[in-house]
Amino acid sequence: MTENGIYLLNLIDDYQRGQYMASFVHTLRQAFNHVYLFSPLGTVTYTGTSTYVLAATDQPIDLTAYRNFITEGGKKDAIASPHDESNLEEYLTGKKPILLTDDYVPTDILVASLLAGGRK
């Protein structure tokens, strides 16, 4: 990856009940200086299973420029909204994420409740 590169990932999880996304964010934070979580539909408190976007980089993303680009200067509605740092920190604290490593990536366990229709 180049010095100014951005690692992007689409991830499916349940914001309220899921465990996979929080663990992925926690793991990315070990390798990158800046990790951003973009929630769908312009809200950071989305409930239910959905697709989220994670962006990880060593250089900060200019979120004002991002919003201006995505909305074409306010002419369109944004379809995703980045969490601010305090919201992301609160989310992670409540989830107690695990560190995913080459030897320990229990993806199937972390997404099991999604595949079982929400049952734990």
MMTF fields as JSON, N, C-alpha, C and O atoms, coordinates in Angstrom:
{
  "mmtfVersion": "1.0.0",
  "mmtfProducer": "UNKNOWN",
  "numBonds": 479,
  "numAtoms": 480,
  "numGroups": 120,
  "numChains": 1,
  "numModels": 1,
  "chainsPerModel": [1],
  "groupsPerChain": [120],
  "chainIdList": ["A"],
  "bondAtomList": [4, 2, 8, 6, 12, 10, 16, 14, 20, 18, 24, 22, 28, 26, 32, 30, 36, 34, 40, 38, 44, 42, 48, 46, 52, 50, 56, 54, 60, 58, 64, 62, 68, 66, 72, 70, 76, 74, 80, 78, 84, 82, 88, 86, 92, 90, 96, 94, 100, 98, 104, 102, 108, 106, 112, 110, 116, 114, 120, 118, 124, 122, 128, 126, 132, 130, 136, 134, 140, 138, 144, 142, 148, 146, 152, 150, 156, 154, 160, 158, 164, 162, 168, 166, 172, 170, 176, 174, 180, 178, 184, 182, 188, 186, 192, 190, 196, 194, 200, 198, 204, 202, 208, 206, 212, 210, 216, 214, 220, 218, 224, 222, 228, 226, 232, 230, 236, 234, 240, 238, 244, 242, 248, 246, 252, 250, 256, 254, 260, 258, 264, 262, 268, 266, 272, 270, 276, 274, 280, 278, 284, 282, 288, 286, 292, 290, 296, 294, 300, 298, 304, 302, 308, 306, 312, 310, 316, 314, 320, 318, 324, 322, 328, 326, 332, 330, 336, 334, 340, 338, 344, 342, 348, 346, 352, 350, 356, 354, 360, 358, 364, 362, 368, 366, 372, 370, 376, 374, 380, 378, 384, 382, 388, 386, 392, 390, 396, 394, 400, 398, 404, 402, 408, 406, 412, 410, 416, 414, 420, 418, 424, 422, 428, 426, 432, 430, 436, 434, 440, 438, 444, 442, 448, 446, 452, 450, 456, 454, 460, 458, 464, 462, 468, 466, 472, 470, 476, 474],
  "bondOrderList": [1, 1, 1, 1, 1, 1, 1, 1, 1, 1, 1, 1, 1, 1, 1, 1, 1, 1, 1, 1, 1, 1, 1, 1, 1, 1, 1, 1, 1, 1, 1, 1, 1, 1, 1, 1, 1, 1, 1, 1, 1, 1, 1, 1, 1, 1, 1, 1, 1, 1, 1, 1, 1, 1, 1, 1, 1, 1, 1, 1, 1, 1, 1, 1, 1, 1, 1, 1, 1, 1, 1, 1, 1, 1, 1, 1, 1, 1, 1, 1, 1, 1, 1, 1, 1, 1, 1, 1, 1, 1, 1, 1, 1, 1, 1, 1, 1, 1, 1, 1, 1, 1, 1, 1, 1, 1, 1, 1, 1, 1, 1, 1, 1, 1, 1, 1, 1, 1, 1],
  "groupList": [{"groupName": "MET", "atomNameList": ["N", "CA", "C", "O"], "elementList": ["N", "C", "C", "O"], "formalChargeList": [0, 0, 0, 0], "bondAtomList": [1, 0, 2, 1, 3, 2], "bondOrderList": [1, 1, 2], "singleLetterCode": "M", "chemCompType": "L-PEPTIDE LINKING"}, {"groupName": "THR", "atomNameList": ["N", "CA", "C", "O"], "elementList": ["N", "C", "C", "O"], "formalChargeList": [0, 0, 0, 0], "bondAtomList": [1, 0, 2, 1, 3, 2], "bondOrderList": [1, 1, 2], "singleLetterCode": "T", "chemCompType": "L-PEPTIDE LINKING"}, {"groupName": "GLU", "atomNameList": ["N", "CA", "C", "O"], "elementList": ["N", "C", "C", "O"], "formalChargeList": [0, 0, 0, 0], "bondAtomList": [1, 0, 2, 1, 3, 2], "bondOrderList": [1, 1, 2], "singleLetterCode": "E", "chemCompType": "L-PEPTIDE LINKING"}, {"groupName": "ASN", "atomNameList": ["N", "CA", "C", "O"], "elementList": ["N", "C", "C", "O"], "formalChargeList": [0, 0, 0, 0], "bondAtomList": [1, 0, 2, 1, 3, 2], "bondOrderList": [1, 1, 2], "singleLetterCode": "N", "chemCompType": "L-PEPTIDE LINKING"}, {"groupName": "GLY", "atomNameList": ["N", "CA", "C", "O"], "elementList": ["N", "C", "C", "O"], "formalChargeList": [0, 0, 0, 0], "bondAtomList": [1, 0, 2, 1, 3, 2], "bondOrderList": [1, 1, 2], "singleLetterCode": "G", "chemCompType": "PEPTIDE LINKING"}, {"groupName": "ILE", "atomNameList": ["N", "CA", "C", "O"], "elementList": ["N", "C", "C", "O"], "formalChargeList": [0, 0, 0, 0], "bondAtomList": [1, 0, 2, 1, 3, 2], "bondOrderList": [1, 1, 2], "singleLetterCode": "I", "chemCompType": "L-PEPTIDE LINKING"}, {"groupName": "TYR", "atomNameList": ["N", "CA", "C", "O"], "elementList": ["N", "C", "C", "O"], "formalChargeList": [0, 0, 0, 0], "bondAtomList": [1, 0, 2, 1, 3, 2], "bondOrderList": [1, 1, 2], "singleLetterCode": "Y", "chemCompType": "L-PEPTIDE LINKING"}, {"groupName": "LEU", "atomNameList": ["N", "CA", "C", "O"], "elementList": ["N", "C", "C", "O"], "formalChargeList": [0, 0, 0, 0], "bondAtomList": [1, 0, 2, 1, 3, 2], "bondOrderList": [1, 1, 2], "singleLetterCode": "L", "chemCompType": "L-PEPTIDE LINKING"}, {"groupName": "ASP", "atomNameList": ["N", "CA", "C", "O"], "elementList": ["N", "C", "C", "O"], "formalChargeList": [0, 0, 0, 0], "bondAtomList": [1, 0, 2, 1, 3, 2], "bondOrderList": [1, 1, 2], "singleLetterCode": "D", "chemCompType": "L-PEPTIDE LINKING"}, {"groupName": "GLN", "atomNameList": ["N", "CA", "C", "O"], "elementList": ["N", "C", "C", "O"], "formalChargeList": [0, 0, 0, 0], "bondAtomList": [1, 0, 2, 1, 3, 2], "bondOrderList": [1, 1, 2], "singleLetterCode": "Q", "chemCompType": "L-PEPTIDE LINKING"}, {"groupName": "ARG", "atomNameList": ["N", "CA", "C", "O"], "elementList": ["N", "C", "C", "O"], "formalChargeList": [0, 0, 0, 0], "bondAtomList": [1, 0, 2, 1, 3, 2], "bondOrderList": [1, 1, 2], "singleLetterCode": "R", "chemCompType": "L-PEPTIDE LINKING"}, {"groupName": "ALA", "atomNameList": ["N", "CA", "C", "O"], "elementList": ["N", "C", "C", "O"], "formalChargeList": [0, 0, 0, 0], "bondAtomList": [1, 0, 2, 1, 3, 2], "bondOrderList": [1, 1, 2], "singleLetterCode": "A", "chemCompType": "L-PEPTIDE LINKING"}, {"groupName": "SER", "atomNameList": ["N", "CA", "C", "O"], "elementList": ["N", "C", "C", "O"], "formalChargeList": [0, 0, 0, 0], "bondAtomList": [1, 0, 2, 1, 3, 2], "bondOrderList": [1, 1, 2], "singleLetterCode": "S", "chemCompType": "L-PEPTIDE LINKING"}, {"groupName": "PHE", "atomNameList": ["N", "CA", "C", "O"], "elementList": ["N", "C", "C", "O"], "formalChargeList": [0, 0, 0, 0], "bondAtomList": [1, 0, 2, 1, 3, 2], "bondOrderList": [1, 1, 2], "singleLetterCode": "F", "chemCompType": "L-PEPTIDE LINKING"}, {"groupName": "VAL", "atomNameList": ["N", "CA", "C", "O"], "elementList": ["N", "C", "C", "O"], "formalChargeList": [0, 0, 0, 0], "bondAtomList": [1, 0, 2, 1, 3, 2], "bondOrderList": [1, 1, 2], "singleLetterCode": "V", "chemCompType": "L-PEPTIDE LINKING"}, {"groupName": "HIS", "atomNameList": ["N", "CA", "C", "O"], "elementList": ["N", "C", "C", "O"], "formalChargeList": [0, 0, 0, 0], "bondAtomList": [1, 0, 2, 1, 3, 2], "bondOrderList": [1, 1, 2], "singleLetterCode": "H", "chemCompType": "L-PEPTIDE LINKING"}, {"groupName": "PRO", "atomNameList": ["N", "CA", "C", "O"], "elementList": ["N", "C", "C", "O"], "formalChargeList": [0, 0, 0, 0], "bondAtomList": [1, 0, 2, 1, 3, 2], "bondOrderList": [1, 1, 2], "singleLetterCode": "P", "chemCompType": "L-PEPTIDE LINKING"}, {"groupName": "LYS", "atomNameList": ["N", "CA", "C", "O"], "elementList": ["N", "C", "C", "O"], "formalChargeList": [0, 0, 0, 0], "bondAtomList": [1, 0, 2, 1, 3, 2], "bondOrderList": [1, 1, 2], "singleLetterCode": "K", "chemCompType": "L-PEPTIDE LINKING"}],
  "groupTypeList": [0, 1, 2, 3, 4, 5, 6, 7, 7, 3, 7, 5, 8, 8, 6, 9, 10, 4, 9, 6, 0, 11, 12, 13, 14, 15, 1, 7, 10, 9, 11, 13, 3, 15, 14, 6, 7, 13, 12, 16, 7, 4, 1, 14, 1, 6, 1, 4, 1, 12, 1, 6, 14, 7, 11, 11, 1, 8, 9, 16, 5, 8, 7, 1, 11, 6, 10, 3, 13, 5, 1, 2, 4, 4, 17, 17, 8, 11, 5, 11, 12, 16, 15, 8, 2, 12, 3, 7, 2, 2, 6, 7, 1, 4, 17, 17, 16, 5, 7, 7, 1, 8, 8, 6, 14, 16, 1, 8, 5, 7, 14, 11, 12, 7, 7, 11, 4, 4, 10, 17],
  "groupIdList": [1, 2, 3, 4, 5, 6, 7, 8, 9, 10, 11, 12, 13, 14, 15, 16, 17, 18, 19, 20, 21, 22, 23, 24, 25, 26, 27, 28, 29, 30, 31, 32, 33, 34, 35, 36, 37, 38, 39, 40, 41, 42, 43, 44, 45, 46, 47, 48, 49, 50, 51, 52, 53, 54, 55, 56, 57, 58, 59, 60, 61, 62, 63, 64, 65, 66, 67, 68, 69, 70, 71, 72, 73, 74, 75, 76, 77, 78, 79, 80, 81, 82, 83, 84, 85, 86, 87, 88, 89, 90, 91, 92, 93, 94, 95, 96, 97, 98, 99, 100, 101, 102, 103, 104, 105, 106, 107, 108, 109, 110, 111, 112, 113, 114, 115, 116, 117, 118, 119, 120],
  "secStructList": [7, 7, 6, 6, 7, 3, 3, 3, 3, 3, 3, 3, 3, 3, 6, 6, 6, 7, 1, 2, 2, 2, 2, 2, 2, 2, 2, 2, 2, 2, 2, 7, 1, 3, 3, 3, 3, 3, 3, 3, 6, 6, 7, 1, 1, 7, 7, 1, 3, 3, 3, 3, 3, 3, 3, 3, 3, 1, 1, 7, 7, 7, 2, 2, 2, 2, 2, 2, 2, 2, 6, 6, 6, 6, 6, 1, 7, 7, 1, 3, 3, 3, 7, 7, 2, 2, 2, 2, 2, 2, 2, 2, 2, 2, 2, 7, 7, 7, 7, 7, 5, 6, 6, 5, 7, 7, 2, 2, 2, 2, 6, 2, 2, 2, 2, 6, 6, 6, 7, 7],
  "xCoordList": [0.848, 0.0, 0.9, 1.935, 0.512, 1.303, 1.145, 0.24, 2.035, 2.031, 0.696, 0.236, 0.084, -1.197, -2.391, -3.494, -2.176, -3.239, -4.31, -4.098, -5.465, -6.591, -7.064, -7.349, -7.142, -7.672, -9.179, -9.615, -9.978, -11.436, -12.011, -11.513, -13.073, -13.694, -15.197, -15.652, -15.965, -17.404, -17.602, -17.002, -18.441, -18.643, -20.121, -20.767, -20.647, -22.053, -22.092, -21.441, -22.862, -23.017, -24.261, -24.854, -24.638, -25.726, -25.093, -24.357, -25.374, -24.728, -24.96, -24.038, -26.156, -26.495, -26.051, -25.464, -26.324, -26.08, -24.79, -24.267, -24.278, -23.127, -21.823, -21.678, -20.885, -19.572, -18.426, -17.323, -18.688, -17.631, -17.067, -15.848, -17.915, -17.469, -16.59, -15.549, -16.994, -16.196, -14.818, -13.824, -14.751, -13.46, -12.606, -11.388, -13.218, -12.471, -11.925, -10.774, -12.743, -12.281, -11.124, -10.103, -11.284, -10.246, -8.936, -7.861, -9.034, -7.844, -7.186, -5.961, -7.973, -7.406, -6.692, -5.684, -7.213, -6.587, -5.188, -4.405, -4.869, -3.537, -2.514, -1.318, -2.978, -2.074, -2.122, -1.181, -3.21, -3.386, -3.6, -4.149, -3.167, -3.335, -4.778, -5.203, -5.531, -6.905, -7.811, -7.534, -8.896, -9.896, -11.25, -11.614, -11.99, -13.3, -14.365, -14.163, -15.488, -16.645, -17.751, -18.184, -18.201, -19.282, -20.539, -20.571, -21.583, -22.867, -23.794, -23.673, -24.721, -25.655, -26.729, -26.968, -27.35, -28.529, -28.295, -29.241, -27.056, -26.749, -26.923, -27.052, -26.933, -27.1, -26.04, -25.618, -25.608, -24.611, -25.252, -24.546, -26.566, -27.248, -28.193, -29.248, -27.82, -28.626, -28.852, -27.922, -30.051, -30.337, -30.635, -31.206, -30.252, -30.474, -29.21, -28.206, -29.301, -28.176, -28.076, -29.074, -26.868, -26.649, -25.19, -24.376, -24.882, -23.516, -22.901, -23.507, -21.711, -20.96, -19.649, -19.215, -19.038, -17.742, -16.733, -16.98, -15.592, -14.47, -13.372, -13.079, -12.776, -11.638, -10.505, -10.686, -9.334, -8.172, -7.003, -6.724, -6.323, -5.24, -4.298, -4.66, -3.101, -2.165, -2.285, -1.772, -2.956, -3.193, -4.668, -5.522, -4.994, -6.415, -7.193, -6.655, -8.448, -9.344, -10.011, -10.498, -10.031, -10.714, -12.212, -12.722, -12.912, -14.326, -15.208, -16.268, -14.792, -15.547, -15.486, -16.503, -14.306, -14.155, -14.923, -15.523, -14.902, -15.651, -17.14, -17.771, -17.701, -19.131, -19.487, -20.525, -18.628, -18.864, -18.859, -19.691, -17.929, -17.837, -19.053, -19.67, -19.396, -20.494, -21.84, -22.678, -22.037, -23.328, -23.318, -24.292, -22.198, -22.038, -22.332, -23.134, -21.658, -21.791, -23.134, -23.595, -23.77, -25.052, -26.258, -27.39, -26.048, -27.16, -27.85, -29.007, -27.142, -27.685, -27.546, -26.743, -28.34, -28.222, -27.091, -26.868, -26.389, -25.359, -26.029, -27.085, -25.426, -25.985, -25.242, -25.656, -24.153, -23.395, -22.811, -22.5, -22.67, -22.179, -21.037, -21.184, -19.903, -18.811, -19.073, -19.602, -18.702, -18.792, -17.719, -16.62, -18.029, -16.955, -16.177, -16.65, -14.993, -14.083, -14.703, -14.539, -15.412, -15.992, -17.103, -17.239, -17.895, -18.958, -18.367, -18.865, -17.303, -16.653, -16.033, -16.123, -15.409, -14.808, -15.872, -15.662, -17.001, -18.105, -18.642, -18.927, -18.776, -19.24, -18.301, -18.752, -17.001, -16.027, -16.002, -15.913, -16.079, -16.063, -17.238, -17.087, -18.391, -19.574, -19.528, -20.212, -18.738, -18.676, -17.608, -17.717, -16.58, -15.456, -14.894, -14.927, -14.382, -13.917, -12.67, -11.899, -12.5, -11.308, -10.356, -10.778, -9.081, -8.078, -8.045, -7.81, -8.278, -8.239, -6.793, -6.139, -6.296, -4.922, -4.916, -5.949, -3.747, -3.64, -4.053, -4.598, -3.798, -4.107, -5.471, -5.913, -6.15, -7.423, -8.362, -8.351, -9.168, -10.171, -11.482, -11.805, -12.229, -13.466, -14.646, -15.691, -14.462, -15.488, -16.828, -17.864, -16.814, -18.075, -18.815, -20.044, -18.084, -18.708, -19.244, -20.326, -18.488, -18.879, -20.099, -20.836, -20.326, -21.49, -22.589, -23.585, -22.44, -23.412, -24.818, -25.786, -24.947, -26.293, -26.964, -28.191, -26.182, -26.764, -27.299, -28.373, -26.536, -26.924, -28.076, -28.804, -28.234, -29.304, -30.579, -31.484, -30.645, -31.84, -31.942, -33.046, -30.804, -30.815, -30.818, -30.717, -30.933, -30.897, -29.461, -28.564, -29.236, -27.888, -27.785, -26.726],
  "yCoordList": [-1.164, 0.0, 1.236, 1.253, 2.251, 3.472, 4.271, 4.023, 5.221, 6.043, 6.757, 6.884, 7.216, 7.93, 7.037, 7.533, 5.723, 4.792, 4.68, 5.02, 4.194, 3.956, 2.518, 2.098, 1.78, 0.423, 0.54, 1.052, 0.069, 0.139, -1.261, -2.201, -1.38, -2.678, -2.504, -1.652, -3.312, -3.42, -4.554, -5.619, -4.329, -5.328, -5.379, -4.34, -6.565, -6.736, -7.144, -8.107, -6.402, -6.717, -6.004, -5.179, -6.328, -5.638, -4.648, -5.045, -3.372, -2.328, -2.521, -2.342, -2.877, -3.01, -4.351, -4.387, -5.447, -6.778, -7.435, -8.328, -7.012, -7.674, -7.457, -6.501, -8.366, -8.298, -8.194, -7.778, -8.569, -8.639, -7.261, -7.089, -6.297, -4.968, -4.307, -3.737, -4.378, -3.768, -4.404, -3.707, -5.715, -6.402, -6.033, -5.904, -5.864, -5.474, -4.051, -3.787, -3.142, -1.764, -1.776, -1.126, -2.508, -2.609, -3.13, -2.612, -4.146, -4.729, -3.742, -3.613, -3.047, -2.051, -0.932, -0.406, -0.575, 0.492, 0.114, 0.991, -1.163, -1.59, -1.329, -1.219, -1.229, -1.098, 0.266, 0.639, 1.018, 2.299, 3.431, 3.218, 4.619, 5.793, 6.283, 6.845, 6.073, 6.587, 5.489, 4.909, 5.213, 4.247, 4.929, 5.517, 4.847, 5.496, 4.437, 3.511, 4.584, 3.718, 4.561, 5.557, 4.149, 4.838, 4.001, 2.844, 4.596, 3.929, 4.32, 5.412, 3.43, 3.722, 4.731, 4.994, 5.273, 6.124, 7.384, 7.949, 7.826, 9.089, 9.104, 10.179, 7.949, 7.916, 7.043, 6.052, 7.379, 6.558, 5.628, 4.901, 5.637, 4.755, 3.809, 3.448, 3.417, 2.525, 1.209, 0.66, 0.712, -0.568, -1.599, -1.28, -2.804, -3.879, -4.205, -3.496, -5.302, -5.755, -4.908, -4.663, -4.46, -3.635, -3.745, -4.391, -3.109, -3.035, -1.736, -0.671, -1.827, -0.677, -0.597, -1.581, 0.553, 0.729, 1.153, 2.067, 0.479, 0.856, 1.408, 0.849, 2.492, 3.091, 3.22, 3.783, 2.697, 2.748, 3.354, 2.974, 4.303, 5.021, 5.606, 5.758, 5.927, 6.602, 8.108, 8.827, 8.596, 10.034, 10.312, 9.544, 11.374, 11.646, 11.971, 12.553, 11.585, 11.917, 13.249, 13.45, 14.142, 15.43, 15.174, 15.118, 15.02, 14.651, 15.756, 15.474, 17.006, 18.112, 18.01, 18.166, 17.75, 17.58, 16.347, 16.362, 15.279, 14.068, 14.382, 14.039, 15.039, 15.371, 16.268, 16.084, 17.228, 18.13, 17.357, 17.606, 16.432, 15.626, 14.717, 14.662, 14.0, 13.035, 13.72, 13.18, 14.886, 15.578, 16.568, 17.286, 16.599, 17.56, 18.968, 19.698, 19.323, 20.672, 20.934, 22.075, 19.894, 20.046, 19.855, 20.028, 19.506, 19.307, 17.96, 17.798, 16.991, 15.647, 15.253, 15.823, 14.271, 13.725, 12.71, 11.991, 12.651, 11.636, 10.298, 10.249, 9.217, 7.891, 7.169, 6.094, 7.757, 7.181, 8.314, 9.387, 8.052, 9.081, 8.52, 7.454, 9.222, 8.723, 9.001, 10.052, 8.064, 8.265, 9.27, 9.266, 10.123, 10.959, 10.113, 9.062, 10.569, 9.787, 9.401, 8.263, 10.316, 9.995, 8.953, 8.09, 9.022, 8.04, 6.664, 5.657, 6.627, 5.36, 4.749, 3.54, 5.578, 5.099, 4.529, 3.484, 5.207, 4.735, 3.398, 2.493, 3.287, 2.044, 0.881, -0.196, 1.11, 0.057, -0.332, -1.515, 0.642, 0.376, -0.516, -1.43, -0.25, -1.047, -2.457, -3.343, -2.68, -3.991, -4.918, -6.136, -4.369, -5.178, -6.047, -7.274, -5.418, -6.168, -7.008, -6.728, -8.033, -8.865, -8.492, -7.936, -8.795, -8.547, -9.751, -10.878, -9.509, -10.567, -10.735, -9.757, -11.956, -12.24, -13.392, -14.012, -13.675, -14.801, -16.111, -16.992, -16.244, -17.474, -17.477, -18.517, -16.32, -16.258, -15.271, -14.073, -15.799, -14.991, -15.779, -16.464, -15.679, -16.45, -15.792, -15.542, -15.517, -14.826, -15.535, -14.894, -16.848, -17.591, -17.413, -17.339, -17.345, -17.147, -15.722, -15.506, -14.76, -13.352, -13.0, -12.075, -13.725, -13.423, -14.47, -14.402, -15.431, -16.502, -15.99, -16.517, -14.961, -14.474, -13.85, -13.858, -13.311, -12.743, -13.857, -13.739, -14.936, -16.052, -16.855, -17.531, -16.774, -17.518, -16.672, -17.019, -15.584, -14.742, -13.914, -13.565, -13.586, -12.724, -13.452, -12.819, -14.788, -15.547, -15.709, -15.891, -15.644, -15.854, -17.183, -17.534],
  "zCoordList": [0.0, 0.0, 0.0, 0.666, -0.736, -0.789, 0.504, 1.3, 0.69, 1.906, 2.117, 3.252, 1.053, 1.149, 0.825, 0.596, 0.804, 0.443, 1.516, 2.68, 1.086, 1.999, 1.793, 0.671, 2.885, 2.872, 3.093, 4.124, 2.131, 2.23, 2.325, 1.706, 3.113, 3.324, 3.484, 4.248, 2.764, 3.009, 3.987, 3.843, 4.981, 6.021, 6.377, 6.516, 6.523, 6.916, 8.377, 8.783, 9.161, 10.582, 11.098, 10.402, 12.301, 12.978, 13.948, 14.851, 13.765, 14.558, 16.055, 16.85, 16.437, 17.853, 18.441, 19.523, 17.741, 18.295, 17.81, 18.477, 16.676, 16.071, 16.836, 17.598, 16.61, 17.248, 16.239, 16.591, 14.998, 13.991, 13.647, 13.619, 13.391, 12.967, 14.028, 13.702, 15.271, 16.338, 16.429, 16.634, 16.279, 16.323, 15.119, 15.245, 13.963, 12.767, 12.919, 12.569, 13.436, 13.671, 14.675, 14.455, 15.76, 16.788, 16.189, 16.49, 15.349, 14.721, 13.763, 13.76, 12.956, 12.03, 12.782, 12.312, 13.937, 14.739, 15.221, 15.584, 15.23, 15.631, 14.522, 14.795, 13.274, 12.128, 11.451, 10.75, 11.649, 10.958, 11.962, 13.044, 11.596, 12.457, 12.514, 13.523, 11.439, 11.359, 10.806, 9.756, 11.529, 11.074, 11.136, 12.154, 10.046, 9.938, 9.687, 8.902, 10.355, 10.163, 9.548, 10.126, 8.367, 7.673, 7.8, 7.38, 8.384, 8.546, 7.405, 6.85, 7.051, 5.958, 6.347, 7.526, 5.349, 5.497, 6.317, 6.866, 6.406, 7.062, 8.558, 9.144, 9.203, 10.652, 11.292, 10.695, 12.47, 13.164, 14.178, 14.877, 14.272, 15.22, 14.481, 15.002, 13.292, 12.49, 13.222, 13.813, 13.187, 13.815, 12.741, 11.698, 13.0, 12.057, 11.275, 11.335, 10.543, 9.739, 8.489, 7.81, 8.188, 7.014, 6.581, 7.241, 5.473, 4.979, 5.463, 5.35, 5.996, 6.489, 5.708, 5.11, 5.718, 5.068, 6.118, 6.904, 6.119, 6.969, 6.076, 5.019, 6.501, 5.792, 6.793, 7.873, 6.438, 7.322, 6.559, 5.422, 7.202, 6.541, 7.584, 8.751, 7.153, 8.063, 7.968, 8.825, 6.937, 6.759, 7.043, 6.599, 7.761, 8.039, 6.759, 5.817, 6.75, 5.643, 5.966, 7.078, 5.012, 5.178, 5.021, 3.902, 6.139, 6.101, 5.548, 4.989, 5.693, 5.09, 3.571, 2.895, 3.036, 1.589, 1.113, 0.039, 1.916, 1.579, 1.455, 0.455, 2.482, 2.467, 1.281, 0.645, 0.991, -0.129, -1.456, -2.328, -1.597, -2.813, -2.96, -4.024, -1.879, -1.914, -2.187, -2.908, -1.619, -1.78, -2.938, -3.164, -3.674, -4.774, -4.293, -4.875, -3.211, -2.662, -2.004, -1.973, -1.479, -0.801, -1.704, -1.254, -2.957, -3.902, -3.727, -4.115, -3.142, -2.952, -1.486, -0.748, -1.082, 0.271, 0.304, -0.67, 1.406, 1.602, 1.876, 2.507, 1.408, 1.661, 2.78, 3.216, 3.239, 4.351, 5.173, 4.657, 6.457, 7.356, 8.203, 8.8, 8.265, 9.101, 10.581, 10.944, 11.408, 12.853, 13.261, 12.706, 14.22, 14.762, 15.759, 16.191, 16.119, 16.956, 18.29, 18.729, 18.948, 20.257, 20.128, 20.994, 19.063, 18.844, 18.574, 19.076, 17.779, 17.465, 18.719, 18.933, 19.541, 20.784, 21.723, 22.338, 21.832, 22.668, 22.159, 22.943, 20.843, 20.225, 20.568, 20.958, 20.419, 20.687, 22.164, 22.493, 23.04, 24.483, 24.875, 25.685, 24.306, 24.624, 24.072, 24.584, 23.042, 22.387, 22.949, 22.807, 23.583, 24.067, 22.935, 23.022, 21.881, 20.71, 20.989, 21.907, 20.178, 20.272, 19.145, 18.131, 19.316, 18.294, 17.362, 17.798, 16.089, 15.086, 14.629, 14.268, 14.642, 14.238, 13.239, 12.99, 12.671, 11.742, 12.389, 11.723, 13.68, 14.391, 15.066, 15.554, 15.102, 15.81, 15.125, 15.411, 14.222, 13.531, 13.538, 12.567, 14.63, 14.759, 14.043, 14.644, 12.76, 11.981, 12.062, 12.243, 11.929, 11.951, 13.272, 13.29, 14.365, 15.676, 15.804, 16.35, 15.303, 15.424, 14.583, 14.924, 13.484, 12.639, 12.779, 12.059, 13.678, 13.831, 14.11, 13.561, 14.961, 15.282, 14.06, 13.963, 13.133, 11.904, 11.015, 10.426, 10.927, 10.072, 10.65, 9.923, 11.966, 12.64, 12.763, 13.522, 12.031, 12.071, 13.328, 13.746, 13.948, 15.115, 16.433, 17.484, 16.408, 17.663, 18.118, 17.295, 19.419, 19.968, 20.629, 21.149]
}
